[in-house]
Amino acid sequence: MAPAFRAAPTVTTALPQAPQPRRENLTPLAIGAGVVAGAVIGASIADYRNQRRETVEGGRTIYTEPDRIIIRDPSGQQYVRGNDLYRFRYGARDIETTTVGGETRTVVIRPDGSQIITVVGNDGRLLRRIRRDERGREIIIIDNSYRDPRAVGGFYIDLPPPVIRIPYDRYIVEAEDASPELIYDTMLAPPVDRIARRYSLDEIRYSPSVRQLMPSIDLNSINFETGSWEIPPDQAAKLQAIADGLNRAIQRNPREVFLIEGHTDAVGSDVDNLSLSDRRAESAAELLTQQFQVPAENLTSQGYGEQYLKEPTDGPSRVNRRVTVRNITPLLNGGQASLPPPPPGTAPPRR
């Protein structure tokens, strides 16, 4: 059973970036095209395993797949990095990519004329994600340009575990047993402990003690089969309450950002499980957008493999094959109250 890593990584350089999508892979797709409830038709983890390339760079072992990479540090700690731009293809009218001054901008143009602008640096790191409405008004959804020099490798923060002062069943909510109102309340619940500063998206993704500052919702109504990230249609319908809560929260504040976390059981290789868990998280995020119209820009996804087992077993476990939703907005903005979008006529924010 893989332990949850808490010690700081032994390699202090930044994590390498996932492969960037080729232009032909960012062409608009109709809603539902080529997918069955969030999973690519006919794909399996074995397909990606056969395409995986292994290299060693600076003491790290890097496994490269067509759409993501898995990094193993000499300490044994492992991470997966994907690219969520793929999720924005569905329902887009057009997608434009330009590179100016070392920054690459991908603009997703939707049928109503609104745009989602994703800006990445010359190292492939996400810098900003912006929504521009049909009238040209802009709001920044994610500002990831901040880097704290104290973060190990630019991505890891070693904090003590938060002090949990709320009932455990309100800290980790089981979606199947929760009322729609409890789901919504959890999505907007405050941090369980003090937030010292704002955190970058990478720090949130790869620092468990940072994520643990926010309550979460386990989507235990979805049962993934071993080795699969497909969400069957009968289980997809069970996401309605989650989607309603997300849409309600985003309507209240268009700047809300939710992390969709993917997990596996301990069966199989850890590299396969990291890839598989990341695909489960992406599959759930895709489904929430395609079937329930949750704005793609308000979701981000990350897989954790078998690192955080809910049921302590090395054997097959449906409980461990799960997806979790967590509001990370307070972590991104340092616990400050989110501001409403600017009124009509307000000048767009500087980028």
Helices and strands as residue ranges (DSSP letters): G 23-26, E 35-36, E 39-40, H 45-51, E 53-57, E 60-64, E 68-72, E 78-82, G 84-89, E 94-100, E 103-109, E 115-120, E 126-132, E 138-143, H 168-171, E 172-174, G 175-177, H 180-187, H 201-206, H 208-211, E 216-218, H 233-236, G 237-239, H 240-252, E 258-262, H 270-292, G 296-298, E 299-303, E 323-327, H 329-332
